[in-house]
Amino acid sequence: MSLFQAAKIKWPLILIAWSFMLIMLILPIVLVISQAFSNGLPHYLSVLGSLNTLHAINLTVAATVVSVGVNLVIGVCAAWVIAFHDFPGKRLLNTLIDLPFSVSPVVAGLIFILIFSRTGWFYPVLAKLNVQIIFAPPAIFLATIFVTFPFVARELIPVLEARGREEEQTAAFLGAHLKDIFFQITLPAIKTPLLTGLVLATARAMGEFGAVAVVSGNIPGKTLTLPLLVQSLYNQFKFPDAFAVATILLIMTFLIVFLQRFLTESSPTRKDDANVHSN
């Protein structure tokens, strides 16, 4: 293909890409922001400062931190075991990691209802301990952990399998402890995919709706996360209020994405890779 032909193809593809981004991403964001400020800045600030909004922010952040923290530990452990070890049930475990991708979030919420509600399997034990799971923050944490579980493991497993375990085996042969092997050899090699998995899990946790809507009970001031609060306000025909709350999710998402890009581009591994390619 000549350079002239390549140029003729390039510009239509660029136009298609930007047209798609304009229609599907940029225009909706502009409309959300314009609707959020349709009643003026004072009304926008009053919505953001209301007790329901502040509680929804706290609950959303708490659910995100808990789910990402749990999935960081479990995802790294699962990826390490699957990539570096052979054991009975390995293929089944590798398959089950993808289950939250396949199961509808609403179905996942119903599963937790079946397990922890008043008619559930574990309710007698929970009642004796005076612990409430369903229609309370713990159910939101469990549902969010479930839907975000695959992201970290799925980013790490192919990277660990591709690089092999020779360096870890050599370090172990020389007498290095498991903690030193992980933090000095494995972690620097998986930093970029680990950050990507954490960003994906964080974005999904903040925006999760289906599973959380089933197990939360939608109780204002108690179990409303930001996505649920947006729906609640929208159903009450408080459209500027709903879009005002939606801008919080937009801001949080942009901050997380930019932070991930900054950490990835400034990481030593990324710079070393760039130097190798340039040479």
ZAMARGU-4260 file (C-alpha; in steps of 0.2 Angstrom, whole numbers, plus 5000, padded with zeros to 4 digits):
<rodrens>
0) 5000/5000/5000 | 5007/5017/4995 | 5008/5032/5007 | 4995/5041/4997 | 4983/5026/4999
5) 4987/5025/5018 | 4983/5044/5020 | 4967/5042/5011 | 4962/5028/5023 | 4968/5037/5039
10) 4958/5052/5038 | 4941/5043/5036 | 4945/5032/5051 | 4950/5047/5062 | 4933/5055/5057
15) 4924/5039/5062 | 4933/5038/5078 | 4930/5056/5083 | 4912/5055/5077 | 4909/5040/5088
20) 4917/5048/5103 | 4907/5064/5100 | 4890/5056/5100 | 4893/5042/5113 | 4904/5051/5126
25) 4907/5070/5124 | 4890/5075/5120 | 4882/5065/5134 | 4894/5073/5146 | 4891/5090/5140
30) 4872/5087/5142 | 4874/5080/5160 | 4884/5095/5165 | 4872/5108/5157 | 4857/5100/5165
35) 4866/5099/5182 | 4868/5118/5182 | 4851/5122/5174 | 4844/5129/5190 | 4860/5139/5194
40) 4876/5137/5204 | 4868/5139/5221 | 4855/5125/5218 | 4869/5114/5212 | 4879/5117/5227
45) 4864/5114/5239 | 4861/5097/5231 | 4879/5092/5233 | 4879/5098/5251 | 4862/5089/5256
50) 4863/5075/5269 | 4857/5062/5257 | 4871/5066/5244 | 4884/5067/5257 | 4879/5050/5264
55) 4878/5043/5247 | 4896/5049/5243 | 4902/5041/5260 | 4894/5025/5256 | 4900/5024/5238
60) 4918/5028/5243 | 4917/5015/5257 | 4910/5001/5246 | 4923/5006/5233 | 4938/5005/5245
65) 4932/4989/5253 | 4929/4980/5237 | 4945/4986/5229 | 4955/4982/5244 | 4948/4964/5245
70) 4950/4961/5227 | 4968/4967/5227 | 4973/4954/5239 | 4962/4940/5233 | 4965/4944/5214
75) 4984/4944/5217 | 4984/4928/5226 | 4972/4920/5213 | 4983/4926/5199 | 4999/4920/5208
80) 4992/4903/5211 | 4985/4900/5194 | 5000/4907/5184 | 5014/4898/5194 | 5006/4882/5201
85) 4998/4867/5196 | 4984/4859/5207 | 4968/4850/5206 | 4954/4861/5201 | 4965/4874/5193
90) 4955/4875/5177 | 4939/4876/5187 | 4945/4890/5197 | 4952/4899/5182 | 4934/4898/5174
95) 4925/4903/5190 | 4935/4920/5190 | 4925/4925/5175 | 4908/4921/5183 | 4904/4939/5188
100) 4906/4944/5170 | 4893/4931/5164 | 4880/4932/5178 | 4868/4947/5178 | 4871/4959/5193
105) 4853/4958/5197 | 4854/4939/5198 | 4870/4941/5209 | 4859/4952/5220 | 4846/4939/5221
110) 4859/4926/5226 | 4864/4937/5241 | 4845/4939/5245 | 4843/4920/5245 | 4858/4918/5257
115) 4857/4932/5269 | 4838/4937/5270 | 4826/4932/5283 | 4822/4916/5273 | 4840/4913/5269
120) 4852/4900/5273 | 4863/4910/5285 | 4849/4920/5294 | 4848/4910/5310 | 4866/4912/5313
125) 4866/4931/5309 | 4850/4933/5320 | 4859/4926/5335 | 4874/4937/5332 | 4863/4952/5329
130) 4871/4956/5312 | 4861/4963/5297 | 4867/4960/5280 | 4853/4963/5268 | 4846/4981/5267
135) 4862/4987/5275 | 4879/4992/5270 | 4887/4975/5272 | 4876/4968/5258 | 4882/4983/5247
140) 4900/4979/5251 | 4897/4960/5246 | 4888/4964/5230 | 4902/4976/5225 | 4916/4964/5229
145) 4907/4951/5218 | 4905/4961/5203 | 4922/4968/5203 | 4932/4952/5208 | 4938/4947/5190
150) 4947/4963/5185 | 4963/4962/5195 | 4965/4943/5192 | 4961/4944/5174 | 4974/4958/5171
155) 4988/4949/5180 | 4986/4931/5175 | 4991/4933/5157 | 5006/4944/5162 | 5012/4932/5175
160) 5010/4917/5163 | 5019/4926/5149 | 5035/4931/5159 | 5036/4914/5168 | 5042/4910/5185
165) 5061/4908/5182 | 5066/4923/5191 | 5055/4919/5206 | 5062/4901/5206 | 5080/4907/5206
170) 5077/4919/5220 | 5069/4905/5230 | 5084/4894/5226 | 5096/4907/5233 | 5086/4908/5249
175) 5075/4923/5247 | 5059/4924/5257 | 5042/4924/5249 | 5039/4942/5254 | 5055/4948/5246
180) 5052/4938/5230 | 5035/4946/5228 | 5039/4964/5233 | 5056/4965/5224 | 5054/4954/5209
185) 5035/4950/5205 | 5027/4967/5210 | 5038/4978/5199 | 5035/4967/5184 | 5016/4968/5186
190) 5014/4986/5192 | 5006/4992/5176 | 4993/4978/5174 | 4989/4979/5192 | 4986/4997/5191
195) 4974/4994/5176 | 4965/4981/5185 | 4963/4992/5201 | 4956/5006/5190 | 4944/4995/5181
200) 4938/4988/5198 | 4936/5006/5205 | 4926/5012/5191 | 4915/4997/5191 | 4913/4998/5210
205) 4908/5017/5210 | 4895/5014/5195 | 4888/4997/5201 | 4869/4998/5200 | 4860/4981/5197
210) 4867/4970/5211 | 4867/4985/5224 | 4849/4990/5220 | 4843/4972/5224 | 4852/4970/5241
215) 4851/4988/5247 | 4832/4991/5249 | 4835/5009/5243 | 4833/5017/5260 | 4837/5036/5259
220) 4851/5041/5271 | 4856/5023/5274 | 4858/5012/5259 | 4858/5024/5244 | 4874/5024/5234
225) 4877/5038/5221 | 4870/5028/5206 | 4855/5023/5217 | 4852/5041/5222 | 4853/5047/5204
230) 4839/5035/5200 | 4829/5040/5215 | 4830/5058/5211 | 4826/5055/5193 | 4811/5045/5197
235) 4805/5059/5208 | 4806/5070/5192 | 4820/5080/5201 | 4830/5080/5185 | 4843/5094/5189
240) 4846/5086/5206 | 4849/5069/5198 | 4861/5076/5185 | 4870/5086/5199 | 4873/5070/5208
245) 4879/5062/5192 | 4892/5075/5190 | 4900/5068/5206 | 4902/5051/5198 | 4910/5059/5182
250) 4922/5069/5192 | 4927/5054/5202 | 4929/5043/5187 | 4940/5056/5178 | 4951/5058/5193
255) 4954/5040/5194 | 4958/5038/5176 | 4970/5052/5176 | 4978/5046/5191 | 4981/5029/5183
260) 4988/5036/5167 | 5000/5047/5178 | 5006/5032/5188 | 5008/5021/5173 | 5017/5033/5163
265) 5029/5038/5177 | 5033/5021/5183 | 5051/5015/5180 | 5045/4999/5171 | 5035/5009/5158
270) 5050/5021/5155 | 5062/5006/5153 | 5051/4998/5141 | 5050/5014/5131 | 5069/5015/5131
275) 5071/4997/5125 | 5059/5001/5110 | 5067/5017/5106 | 5084/5008/5105
</rodrens>
